[in-house]
């Protein structure tokens, strides 16, 4: 098995899952100091290769040398980081996918291609005017750089002629304390999103199980929606506060703004998903949302006690660094806030000349 983006959040968990299942797995990623540290901790049965997937020659060497039975393609530039460099996002999310597919097609024994996509391809979802859950049969309606690039990559995969599987992920979260989304950009991003938007989360370990299962399950030619059980159907504004409370800093995150019920565009690209077929085929849902919060509380341990003293200070700081500090209005304006603080979210559609 070849896992691209093998030292990312989902990649690390997927490599562990495959190794635990006794399968030979190669993690491919960029040669960086952080990834070298991670490579030293790979489980038994796992190997690594350094490769820049934006370089077609390196892609050729990677696939030729590893000769994988399946490729789990996880390497990507995701939101909100993509908004700061849409051109790099295109090279990784679209062009590198095309390179992988071309080389895979030319192999004597072409591998199965398991492609990581996103619920983002369904576009902005106004919960006041749409009925959940979305299904794999619903049309793609990309509306920003991330959802657009993901949709483009999906089209490449589906037209490749390989045995393919597309997995559209929900909001992937981890109970590893170092992997929680509490960077400055991530916190600004979360504060920009409508608090009443629907979000379907999922434990990264369950995503890894789905990825591993998709390499052998009878799912070729299917699009599967990968999210947690019904307990993971939450509202955007509930996630950060719940994580903060589990870590012992309740109230550390100030409240955000709701979305405009009369606008179909001023919402983010998330919704609840119908995971029935994915769960039936891959049997991957094991960690509920309450389970994850309980595990975080246990891992935080004694650090939770002084957290209550820090919470009011953190709240004041976060309020001033939030997307709507001193901004007029009542409703969230996610795309305007992203443009102000994180970069241009515009999708450069193919053939647009942008």
C-alpha positions in Angstrom: 0.0 0.0 0.0 1.2 3.5 -0.8 -0.2 6.4 1.3 0.5 9.9 0.0 0.6 12.6 2.6 1.7 9.8 4.9 2.8 12.0 7.8 -0.3 14.3 7.8 -3.2 13.9 10.3 -5.1 11.3 8.3 -2.0 9.8 6.8 -0.3 9.0 10.1 -3.5 7.3 11.4 -3.9 5.4 8.1 -0.3 4.1 8.1 -0.8 3.0 11.7 -4.0 1.2 10.8 -2.6 -0.6 7.8 0.5 -1.7 9.8 -1.6 -2.9 12.7 -3.5 -5.0 10.2 -0.3 -6.6 9.1 -0.1 -5.0 5.7 3.0 -3.6 4.0 2.6 0.1 3.8 4.8 2.9 2.4 4.2 6.5 3.7 5.2 9.1 1.1 5.6 12.7 2.0 7.8 15.8 1.8 11.3 15.6 3.3 11.0 18.0 6.2 12.4 18.0 9.7 9.0 17.3 11.2 8.4 14.4 8.8 11.9 13.0 9.5 11.0 12.9 13.2 7.7 11.2 12.4 9.5 8.7 10.1 11.7 7.6 13.1 8.5 6.6 14.9 6.9 4.5 12.2 5.3 1.2 13.4 6.8 -2.1 12.4 5.9 -3.0 8.8 5.8 0.6 7.7 8.4 2.2 5.4 8.7 5.7 4.0 9.7 7.5 0.8 10.4 11.2 0.3 8.6 12.6 -2.7 7.4 16.0 -3.9 4.2 15.0 -5.8 4.3 18.3 -7.8 7.4 16.9 -9.6 6.2 14.3 -12.2 9.6 12.6 -12.2 9.5 12.0 -8.5 6.0 10.6 -8.9 7.2 8.2 -11.5 10.1 7.0 -9.3 7.8 6.7 -6.3 5.2 4.5 -7.9 7.7 2.5 -9.9 9.9 1.7 -6.9 7.0 0.8 -4.5 4.7 -1.0 -7.1 1.7 -0.7 -4.8 -1.4 -2.8 -5.0 -3.4 0.3 -3.9 -2.7 4.0 -3.5 -4.5 5.9 -0.8 -4.1 9.5 -2.0 -4.3 11.8 1.1 -1.7 14.5 0.1 -3.5 17.8 -0.1 -3.5 21.5 0.8 -6.7 22.0 2.8 -8.7 25.0 4.0 -8.0 27.5 5.5 -4.3 27.1 4.6 -5.1 26.9 0.9 -6.5 30.4 0.8 -3.1 31.9 1.4 -1.7 30.1 -1.7 -4.3 28.9 -4.2 -1.6 28.3 -6.9 0.2 25.8 -4.6 -3.1 24.3 -3.7 -3.8 23.7 -7.4 -0.4 22.1 -8.0 -0.9 19.7 -5.0 -4.7 19.1 -5.1 -5.2 18.9 -8.9 -2.0 18.6 -10.9 -0.3 16.1 -8.5 -3.4 14.0 -8.6 -3.3 14.0 -12.4 0.4 12.9 -12.3 -0.3 10.1 -9.9 -3.2 8.9 -12.1 -1.1 9.0 -15.3 1.8 6.9 -13.7 -0.6 4.5 -12.0 -2.4 3.9 -15.3 0.8 2.9 -17.0 1.8 0.3 -14.4 1.9 -3.4 -15.5 -0.6 -4.1 -12.7 -2.5 -0.8 -12.1 -3.3 -0.2 -8.5 -6.6 0.6 -6.9 -6.9 4.4 -6.4 -8.5 5.4 -3.1 -9.0 9.2 -3.3 -9.6 11.5 -0.4 -12.1 14.2 -1.2 -14.4 16.3 1.0 -17.9 17.1 1.8 -16.9 20.6 0.6 -17.8 19.6 -3.0 -21.5 20.1 -2.2 -20.8 23.8 -1.8 -22.3 26.3 0.6 -25.2 24.9 2.6 -27.8 27.2 4.2 -29.4 25.1 6.9 -32.6 27.2 6.8 -33.2 26.3 3.1 -31.7 22.8 2.7 -32.7 19.5 4.1 -30.0 17.2 5.4 -28.3 14.8 5.0 -26.4 15.2 1.7 -25.9 11.9 -0.2 -23.3 10.7 -2.7 -25.9 11.2 -5.4 -26.4 14.9 -4.7 -24.7 17.2 -7.3 -21.4 18.9 -6.7 -21.7 22.6 -6.4 -18.2 23.9 -5.6 -18.0 27.6 -4.7 -14.5 28.3 -3.4 -10.9 27.4 -4.2 -11.0 24.3 -1.9 -14.3 22.8 -3.0 -13.5 23.6 -6.6 -10.1 21.9 -6.6 -11.5 18.9 -4.8 -14.3 18.6 -7.4 -11.7 18.9 -10.2 -9.6 16.2 -8.7 -12.6 13.9 -8.3 -13.4 14.3 -12.0 -9.9 13.3 -12.9 -10.1 10.2 -10.7 -13.5 9.1 -12.0 -12.4 9.4 -15.6 -9.0 7.7 -15.1 -9.9 4.1 -16.1 -8.4 2.8 -12.8 -10.3 0.9 -10.2 -11.1 3.9 -8.1 -12.9 4.8 -4.8 -13.7 8.3 -3.7 -14.0 9.0 0.0 -15.6 12.4 0.9 -14.5 13.3 4.4 -16.4 15.3 7.0 -14.7 17.4 9.6 -11.8 15.2 10.7 -10.8 15.7 14.4 -8.2 14.0 16.6 -8.0 13.3 20.4 -4.2 13.8 20.2 -3.6 17.0 22.1 -0.9 18.2 19.7 -3.3 17.8 16.7 -6.1 20.0 18.0 -7.1 22.9 15.7 -5.9 25.7 18.0 -3.4 27.6 15.8 -4.0 31.3 15.2 -5.2 30.8 11.6 -7.5 27.9 12.6 -9.1 29.9 15.4 -9.6 32.9 13.2 -11.1 30.6 10.5 -13.5 28.9 13.0 -14.6 32.3 14.3 -15.6 33.3 10.8 -18.0 30.4 10.1 -21.7 30.7 10.9 -22.3 29.2 14.3 -25.6 27.5 13.2 -24.0 25.8 10.2 -24.3 22.1 10.1 -21.1 20.1 10.5 -20.5 16.4 10.5 -17.4 15.5 12.4 -15.4 12.2 12.5 -12.6 10.8 14.6 -9.4 10.5 12.5 -9.0 6.8 13.6 -12.3 6.0 12.0 -11.2 7.8 8.8 -8.1 5.7 8.8 -10.2 2.5 9.2 -12.3 3.6 6.2 -9.3 4.3 4.1 -7.7 1.0 4.8 -10.9 -0.9 4.2 -11.5 0.9 0.9 -8.4 -0.8 -0.6 -10.0 -4.2 -0.5 -13.8 -3.8 0.0 -16.2 -4.3 -2.9 -16.6 -0.6 -3.5 -14.8 0.0 -6.8 -16.5 2.9 -8.7 -18.3 4.2 -5.6 -18.3 7.6 -3.9 -18.6 7.1 -0.1 -19.3 9.7 2.5 -17.0 9.3 5.5 -18.2 10.9 8.8 -19.0 9.7 12.3 -22.2 8.3 13.7 -25.3 10.4 14.4 -23.7 11.9 17.6 -21.2 13.7 15.3 -24.0 15.7 13.6 -23.3 19.0 15.4 -23.4 22.7 14.8 -20.3 24.6 13.8 -20.4 26.9 16.9 -20.6 24.0 19.3 -17.4 22.2 18.3 -14.7 24.6 19.6 -16.4 25.3 22.9 -16.9 21.6 23.5 -13.2 20.9 22.8 -12.2 23.8 25.0 -14.4 22.6 27.9 -13.0 19.1 27.6 -9.5 20.5 28.0 -10.6 22.4 31.1 -11.0 25.9 29.6 -14.8 26.3 29.4 -15.8 29.6 27.9 -12.4 30.3 26.5 -13.8 30.8 23.0 -16.2 33.8 22.5 -19.5 33.2 20.7 -19.5 33.8 17.0 -22.2 35.0 14.6 -25.1 33.0 13.1 -25.5 32.8 9.4 -28.0 34.8 7.3 -31.1 32.7 6.8 -32.0 34.7 3.7 -28.7 34.1 1.9 -27.7 30.9 0.1 -24.1 32.0 -0.4 -23.0 33.3 3.0 -22.5 29.9 4.5 -19.6 27.5 4.6 -19.1 24.2 2.7 -20.2 21.7 5.4 -23.4 19.7 6.1 -24.5 16.5 7.7 -24.0 13.4 5.5 -25.7 10.1 4.9 -23.1 7.6 5.8 -25.3 4.5 5.5 -23.6 3.0 2.5 -20.1 3.8 3.7 -20.7 2.2 7.1 -22.3 -0.9 5.5 -19.3 -1.4 3.2 -16.4 -0.3 5.4 -17.5 -0.8 9.0 -15.5 2.1 10.2 -17.5 4.0 12.8 -16.2 3.2 16.3 -15.7 6.5 18.1 -18.7 8.7 19.0 -18.5 12.4 19.7 -19.1 11.9 23.4 -16.3 9.3 23.4 -13.9 11.7 21.9 -14.7 14.4 24.4 -14.3 12.0 27.3 -11.0 10.8 25.9 -9.8 14.4 25.7 -10.8 15.1 29.3 -8.8 12.0 30.4 -5.7 13.1 28.4 -5.8 16.6 29.7 -5.7 15.3 33.2 -4.5 17.7 35.9 -4.0 20.4 33.3 -7.8 20.9 33.3 -7.8 22.5 36.8 -5.7 25.6 36.2 -7.5 26.0 32.8 -10.5 27.6 34.5 -8.3 30.5 35.6 -6.9 31.0 32.1 -10.3 30.8 30.4 -11.4 34.5 30.9 -8.0 35.8 29.6 -8.1 33.5 26.7 -11.7 34.6 25.9 -10.7 38.2 25.9 -7.7 37.6 23.6 -9.7 35.4 21.2 -12.5 38.0 21.0 -10.0 40.6 19.7 -8.4 38.2 17.3 -11.7 36.9 16.0 -13.0 37.5 12.5 -15.7 40.0 13.5 -13.8 42.1 16.0 -15.1 45.7 15.4 -16.9 44.5 12.2 -20.4 45.8 11.7 -23.4 43.5 11.2 -25.3 40.8 12.9 -24.7 37.8 10.6 -21.6 35.9 9.7 -19.9 36.8 6.4 -17.5 33.8 6.1 -16.1 34.6 2.6 -15.5 38.2 3.4 -13.8 37.3 6.7 -11.6 34.7 5.0 -10.6 37.3 2.4 -9.7 39.8 5.1 -7.7 37.5 7.3 -6.6 34.4 5.4 -6.4 35.1 1.7 -8.5 35.0 -1.5 -11.0 32.0 -1.4 -11.9 32.4 -5.1 -12.0 29.3 -7.2 -10.0 29.8 -10.4 -12.2 27.6 -12.6 -10.5 25.8 -15.5 -10.7 27.9 -18.6 -11.6 31.0 -16.7 -8.3 32.6 -17.6 -7.7 33.5 -13.9 
